[in-house]
Amino acid sequence: MGDCYFLSAIAVLGSAQTRDKFVLLNTDDEFAQCGAFCVRFYADGKEDIVIVDDMIPMLGGDFFGVSTPTGKELWPLILEKAYAKKYGSFSAIEGGLVHIALGELTNGIPELMNRDENQNLKKWWDQLLSFYKSGFKLGAGSPSHPDGDSAISDTGVTQGHAYSVLKLIEIDKLQLICLRNPWGQGEWKGDWSDDSELWTTRMKNLTGQKDFADDGIFWMDFSDFVVEFDDVYICKEYKLEDGYHTKIVYDKWEGEYSQGLPNSKNRTAKLEKNPQYGITVSKPGKAVVVLRMKEKMDSYRSNLTGYLNIQKKDGDLIDRPDKKLSLGTCGPTPLVLQAMDVEFAQNLRYPYTFTAVAANMLGGAEGEGGFSVQVYSKDQSMEITKMN
């Protein structure tokens, strides 16, 4: 199928959370009559319900695509079919990224961390451990190979393949990471593998690893992990039950407010002639600000190159980049979704209105260039309003 990234995302969530993606009908009788499943995905920060029937593709007397150990659980097959319908066909979901799929399943914020950009391994480990303790969903990608995921390294790691990250534990100065191959088989053969002599009774108890089987689940030392894997996929969820509140505004670049970002190909553009928003907060604190692009080339690339900047302007418009006033900047980059962590400083008089400006590289055509700006914060009274 070539959608191991999607299966990995399902494995990261686990069966209980993944089953929650189904919007069940009121009674069993209703389902029996219509044979339909409603599956909840997310798009542009909103629910995206996909309805599919219970006709499952077969190949050689077996289900085509995802499978389960007993063959009696059908929810993964229905979920896979709904995801294919969301994009138009099974072939359309061949090849993708774990964190993007996780974002579509959870309404979380996807992020990619590359090994080449994280040479400080202690800092990288500390970040990943913090993400894990925060309950963020994690996955990992092995290096690409000309033979695709039919290539397996001498140490048992499938190449060009997406794995689920299940646990991170720091014990006795050891940094251990537990992964799962979404195929349910095929495991790492080095230190801390199932047959490793390093597994003492104490270590089994401390990690919670009781049984070892060829189930695709294995442990590694982080020093081996960074050799065998290129990328870590992260999906950050900011939930109401964790104290987060969110506001979102939908907009598009059109008319006089579509001048775009001043650059060598767009020299006459004025930054202030782009959509701007006031983010009003009642107290100092942290927030996550997200720019989503509507027009897409695929699940993670947009047709336009988006840019977002936030400044301490006390309600005034942004007319130029200013490092002294800036809280953060996203882009310019052609990603469907960009997010940044911002901190509202202590030394301001609250309530205070920060300003965000959203632009694209070359300006938006009339009626095109749709996007949204969303803010997650623990400030219940936080508001975002259009300023121009």
C-alpha positions as CSV (number, residue, x, y, z in Angstrom):
1,M,0.0,0.0,0.0
2,G,2.8,2.4,0.8
3,D,0.9,4.1,3.6
4,C,3.0,2.9,6.5
5,Y,3.1,6.5,7.8
6,F,-0.7,6.3,8.3
7,L,-0.5,2.9,10.0
8,S,2.3,4.3,12.2
9,A,0.0,7.2,13.2
10,I,-2.7,4.8,14.1
11,A,-0.2,2.8,16.2
12,V,1.0,5.9,18.0
13,L,-2.6,6.8,19.0
14,G,-3.4,3.2,20.1
15,S,-6.6,1.4,19.5
16,A,-8.7,3.2,22.2
17,Q,-7.9,6.7,20.9
18,T,-8.2,5.6,17.3
19,R,-11.6,4.1,17.8
20,D,-12.7,7.5,19.1
21,K,-12.3,8.8,15.6
22,F,-15.6,7.0,14.7
23,V,-18.8,9.1,15.0
24,L,-21.2,6.3,15.9
25,L,-24.8,6.3,14.9
26,N,-27.4,6.3,17.6
27,T,-28.3,2.6,17.5
28,D,-27.1,-0.7,16.2
29,D,-30.3,-0.9,14.2
30,E,-29.4,2.3,12.3
31,F,-26.0,0.9,11.4
32,A,-27.4,-2.4,10.3
33,Q,-29.9,-0.7,8.0
34,C,-27.4,1.7,6.2
35,G,-24.0,0.0,6.6
36,A,-22.2,3.3,6.9
37,F,-19.3,4.5,9.0
38,C,-18.7,8.2,9.8
39,V,-15.0,8.9,10.5
40,R,-13.8,12.1,12.2
41,F,-10.7,13.7,10.7
42,Y,-9.6,17.3,11.0
43,A,-8.8,19.9,8.3
44,D,-8.0,23.6,8.7
45,G,-8.6,23.4,12.4
46,K,-12.2,22.0,12.0
47,E,-13.9,18.6,12.0
48,D,-13.8,16.9,8.6
49,I,-16.3,14.0,8.6
50,V,-15.8,11.3,6.0
51,I,-18.6,8.7,5.4
52,V,-17.7,5.3,3.9
53,D,-19.6,2.0,3.5
54,D,-18.5,-1.4,4.8
55,M,-17.2,-2.7,1.4
56,I,-13.6,-3.6,2.1
57,P,-11.1,-4.3,-0.9
58,M,-9.8,-7.9,-1.0
59,L,-6.7,-9.3,-2.6
60,G,-5.9,-13.1,-2.8
61,G,-8.6,-14.0,-0.3
62,D,-7.4,-11.5,2.3
63,F,-8.0,-7.9,3.1
64,F,-6.1,-5.4,1.0
65,G,-4.1,-3.0,3.1
66,V,-3.9,-2.9,6.8
67,S,-4.5,-6.1,8.8
68,T,-4.9,-7.0,12.5
69,P,-3.6,-10.0,14.4
70,T,-6.9,-11.8,14.7
71,G,-8.5,-10.6,11.5
72,K,-11.6,-9.8,13.4
73,E,-11.1,-6.1,14.1
74,L,-12.4,-4.1,11.2
75,W,-11.9,-0.5,12.5
76,P,-8.4,-0.1,11.1
77,L,-9.6,-1.1,7.6
78,I,-12.5,1.3,7.8
79,L,-10.2,4.0,9.0
80,E,-7.8,3.4,6.2
81,K,-10.6,3.4,3.6
82,A,-11.9,6.7,5.0
83,Y,-8.5,8.3,4.8
84,A,-8.2,7.1,1.2
85,K,-11.6,8.6,0.4
86,K,-10.6,11.9,2.0
87,Y,-7.9,12.2,-0.6
88,G,-9.7,10.6,-3.5
89,S,-8.2,7.1,-3.8
90,F,-5.9,4.5,-2.2
91,S,-3.2,5.5,-4.6
92,A,-3.5,9.1,-3.4
93,I,-2.3,8.2,0.1
94,E,0.8,6.3,-1.0
95,G,3.7,8.1,0.7
96,G,3.3,10.7,3.4
97,L,4.4,11.9,6.8
98,V,3.5,10.5,10.2
99,H,3.1,13.9,11.9
100,I,0.8,15.2,9.2
101,A,-1.5,12.2,9.5
102,L,-1.5,12.5,13.3
103,G,-2.5,16.1,13.0
104,E,-5.4,15.1,10.7
105,L,-6.5,12.4,13.2
106,T,-6.3,14.6,16.4
107,N,-6.4,18.3,15.3
108,G,-3.0,18.5,16.9
109,I,0.0,20.6,15.6
110,P,2.5,18.5,13.6
111,E,6.2,19.1,13.7
112,L,9.2,17.5,12.2
113,M,12.7,17.3,13.9
114,N,15.6,16.3,11.6
115,R,18.8,14.6,12.9
116,D,21.0,16.9,10.8
117,E,19.4,20.0,12.4
118,N,19.8,18.5,15.9
119,Q,23.5,17.8,16.3
120,N,23.4,18.5,20.1
121,L,22.1,15.1,21.1
122,K,21.6,15.9,24.8
123,K,19.4,18.8,23.9
124,W,17.5,16.7,21.4
125,W,17.0,14.0,23.9
126,D,15.8,16.5,26.5
127,Q,13.3,18.0,24.0
128,L,11.9,14.6,23.0
129,L,11.7,13.5,26.7
130,S,9.8,16.7,27.5
131,F,7.4,16.1,24.5
132,Y,6.8,12.5,25.7
133,K,6.1,13.6,29.3
134,S,3.7,16.3,27.9
135,G,1.7,13.5,26.2
136,F,2.6,14.6,22.7
137,K,2.4,11.9,20.0
138,L,5.8,10.8,18.5
139,G,7.0,8.8,15.5
140,A,10.3,8.2,13.7
141,G,11.5,7.8,10.1
142,S,14.4,5.7,8.9
143,P,16.6,6.8,6.0
144,S,15.3,6.5,2.5
145,H,16.6,3.7,0.2
146,P,16.4,3.1,-3.6
147,D,14.5,-0.1,-2.9
148,G,12.0,1.6,-0.6
149,D,10.8,-0.2,2.5
150,S,11.7,-3.6,1.0
151,A,15.3,-2.8,2.1
152,I,16.2,-3.8,5.6
153,S,19.5,-2.8,7.3
154,D,21.9,-5.4,8.8
155,T,20.5,-4.3,12.2
156,G,16.9,-5.1,11.3
157,V,15.6,-1.6,10.7
158,T,13.4,-1.2,7.6
159,Q,14.6,1.6,5.4
160,G,12.4,4.5,4.3
161,H,9.9,3.4,6.9
162,A,7.8,5.1,9.6
163,Y,7.9,3.8,13.1
164,S,5.8,4.7,16.2
165,V,7.7,5.9,19.3
166,L,5.9,4.4,22.3
167,K,8.1,5.3,25.3
168,L,11.2,7.3,26.3
169,I,12.8,6.5,29.7
170,E,16.0,7.7,31.4
171,I,17.4,5.2,33.9
172,D,20.8,5.0,35.5
173,K,22.2,7.5,32.9
174,L,20.7,5.3,30.1
175,Q,18.5,7.0,27.5
176,L,16.2,4.3,26.2
177,I,13.5,4.6,23.5
178,C,10.8,2.1,22.7
179,L,9.5,1.9,19.1
180,R,7.0,-0.2,17.1
181,N,7.1,-1.3,13.5
182,P,3.5,-0.7,12.3
183,W,3.8,-3.9,10.3
184,G,3.7,-5.8,13.6
185,Q,6.9,-7.6,12.9
186,G,10.6,-6.8,12.0
187,E,12.7,-5.5,14.8
188,W,16.0,-4.0,15.8
189,K,18.8,-6.6,16.5
190,G,21.3,-4.6,18.5
191,D,21.7,-3.6,22.2
192,W,18.4,-3.7,24.1
193,S,16.7,-5.8,21.4
194,D,14.5,-8.7,22.5
195,D,17.4,-11.1,22.7
196,S,19.9,-8.7,24.3
197,E,21.7,-9.8,27.4
198,L,21.3,-6.3,28.8
199,W,17.8,-7.1,29.9
200,T,18.0,-7.8,33.7
201,T,15.0,-8.4,35.8
202,R,15.5,-4.9,37.3
203,M,15.5,-3.3,33.9
204,K,12.4,-5.2,32.8
205,N,10.6,-3.9,35.9
206,L,11.8,-0.3,35.5
207,T,10.8,-0.1,31.8
208,G,7.6,-2.2,32.2
209,Q,8.8,-4.6,29.5
210,K,7.6,-8.0,30.6
211,D,7.1,-10.0,27.4
212,F,9.3,-10.2,24.3
213,A,7.8,-11.4,21.0
214,D,8.1,-10.8,17.3
215,D,5.5,-8.1,17.5
216,G,7.4,-5.2,16.0
217,I,8.0,-3.6,19.4
218,F,11.6,-3.1,20.5
219,W,13.9,-0.9,22.6
220,M,17.1,0.9,21.6
221,D,19.7,3.2,23.2
222,F,19.2,6.8,22.0
223,S,22.8,6.8,20.7
224,D,21.8,3.9,18.4
225,F,18.5,5.6,17.5
226,V,20.2,8.7,16.1
227,V,22.3,6.5,13.8
228,E,19.4,4.4,12.5
229,F,16.7,7.1,12.2
230,D,16.7,10.5,10.4
231,D,13.6,12.1,11.6
232,V,11.3,12.4,14.6
233,Y,7.6,13.2,14.0
234,I,5.7,15.1,16.7
235,C,2.1,15.9,17.1
236,K,1.3,18.5,19.8
237,E,-2.2,18.5,21.2
238,Y,-3.5,21.5,23.2
239,K,-6.7,20.2,24.8
240,L,-9.4,22.0,26.8
241,E,-9.1,19.3,29.5
242,D,-5.4,20.4,29.9
243,G,-6.4,24.0,30.4
244,Y,-6.0,25.3,26.9
245,H,-8.4,27.7,25.1
246,T,-8.3,28.5,21.4
247,K,-9.5,31.1,19.1
248,I,-9.4,31.0,15.3
249,V,-10.0,33.4,12.5
250,Y,-10.5,32.5,8.8
251,D,-9.5,34.9,6.1
252,K,-8.0,35.2,2.6
253,W,-5.7,37.5,0.7
254,E,-7.8,39.6,-1.6
255,G,-8.4,43.2,-2.8
256,E,-6.1,45.9,-1.3
257,Y,-5.1,43.5,1.5
258,S,-3.3,41.1,-0.8
259,Q,0.0,42.9,-1.4
260,G,2.1,40.0,-0.1
261,L,5.6,40.1,1.5
262,P,8.1,42.7,0.3
263,N,10.9,40.9,-1.5
264,S,13.0,41.0,-4.7
265,K,10.1,39.7,-6.8
266,N,7.5,41.9,-5.1
267,R,9.3,45.2,-4.5
268,T,6.3,47.5,-4.3
269,A,4.5,45.5,-1.6
270,K,3.7,47.2,1.7
271,L,3.6,44.9,4.7
272,E,0.9,46.9,6.4
273,K,-1.4,46.2,3.4
274,N,-1.8,42.6,4.5
275,P,-4.4,41.1,6.9
276,Q,-3.5,41.9,10.5
277,Y,-5.0,40.7,13.8
278,G,-5.0,41.8,17.4
279,I,-4.3,39.1,19.9
280,T,-5.6,40.5,23.2
281,V,-4.5,38.7,26.4
282,S,-5.2,39.5,30.1
283,K,-1.9,38.3,31.6
284,P,1.7,37.2,30.9
285,G,2.1,33.6,29.7
286,K,2.8,31.3,26.8
287,A,0.8,30.6,23.6
288,V,1.0,28.7,20.4
289,V,0.1,30.5,17.2
290,V,-0.7,28.6,14.0
291,L,-0.9,29.7,10.4
292,R,-2.8,27.2,8.1
293,M,-3.0,27.5,4.3
294,K,-6.2,26.5,2.5
295,E,-5.0,25.9,-1.1
296,K,-2.9,22.7,-1.0
297,M,-0.6,20.8,-3.4
298,D,-0.9,17.8,-1.1
299,S,-1.3,17.1,2.6
300,Y,1.7,19.2,3.7
301,R,2.6,21.6,0.9
302,S,0.6,24.6,0.0
303,N,0.2,26.5,-3.3
304,L,1.3,29.7,-1.7
305,T,4.3,30.6,0.5
306,G,3.0,31.8,3.9
307,Y,4.5,34.2,6.4
308,L,3.3,35.2,9.9
309,N,4.9,37.7,12.3
310,I,3.8,38.8,15.8
311,Q,5.0,42.0,17.4
312,K,4.5,44.0,20.6
313,K,2.6,46.9,18.9
314,D,-0.1,47.7,21.5
315,G,-2.8,47.4,18.9
316,D,-1.0,49.2,16.1
317,L,-0.5,47.7,12.6
318,I,2.9,46.1,11.6
319,D,4.6,48.0,8.8
320,R,8.0,46.3,8.9
321,P,9.9,43.5,10.5
322,D,11.4,44.6,13.9
323,K,13.5,42.2,15.9
324,K,13.2,44.3,19.0
325,L,9.4,44.1,19.0
326,S,9.0,40.6,17.5
327,L,7.7,37.7,19.5
328,G,8.3,35.2,16.7
329,T,8.1,34.6,12.9
330,C,6.9,31.7,10.8
331,G,8.1,31.3,7.2
332,P,8.1,32.3,4.5
333,T,7.7,28.6,3.6
334,P,5.2,26.6,1.4
335,L,4.0,24.4,4.2
336,V,0.3,23.9,4.8
337,L,0.7,24.4,8.5
338,Q,3.3,26.5,10.5
339,A,3.3,27.0,14.2
340,M,5.4,28.9,16.7
341,D,5.6,29.2,20.5
342,V,5.4,32.7,21.8
343,E,5.7,34.2,25.2
344,F,3.8,37.3,26.4
345,A,6.3,39.2,28.5
346,Q,5.9,40.2,32.2
347,N,6.9,43.8,31.7
348,L,3.8,45.0,29.9
349,R,0.6,46.5,31.2
350,Y,-2.2,44.0,30.7
351,P,-4.7,43.5,29.1
352,Y,-2.4,44.0,26.1
353,T,-3.0,43.6,22.4
354,F,-0.2,42.0,20.3
355,T,-0.4,42.3,16.5
356,A,0.0,39.5,14.0
357,V,0.4,40.0,10.2
358,A,-0.2,37.2,7.7
359,A,1.3,37.5,4.2
360,N,2.3,35.3,1.3
361,M,5.4,35.7,-0.9
362,L,3.9,37.2,-4.0
363,G,0.5,38.5,-3.0
364,G,-2.9,36.9,-3.3
365,A,-5.2,37.0,-6.3
366,E,-8.8,38.2,-5.9
367,G,-10.8,35.5,-4.1
368,E,-7.9,33.2,-3.6
369,G,-5.2,32.6,-0.9
370,G,-7.4,31.3,1.9
371,F,-5.8,30.8,5.3
372,S,-6.5,30.8,9.0
373,V,-4.7,32.1,12.1
374,Q,-5.3,30.2,15.4
375,V,-4.1,30.8,18.9
376,Y,-3.9,28.3,21.8
377,S,-3.5,29.8,25.3
378,K,-4.4,29.1,28.9
379,D,-5.8,32.6,29.1
380,Q,-9.6,32.1,29.1
381,S,-10.3,35.7,28.1
382,M,-7.8,35.7,25.1
383,E,-9.4,37.1,21.9
384,I,-8.2,37.4,18.3
385,T,-9.8,40.1,16.1
386,K,-9.3,41.4,12.5
387,M,-7.7,44.8,12.5
388,N,-7.9,45.9,8.8
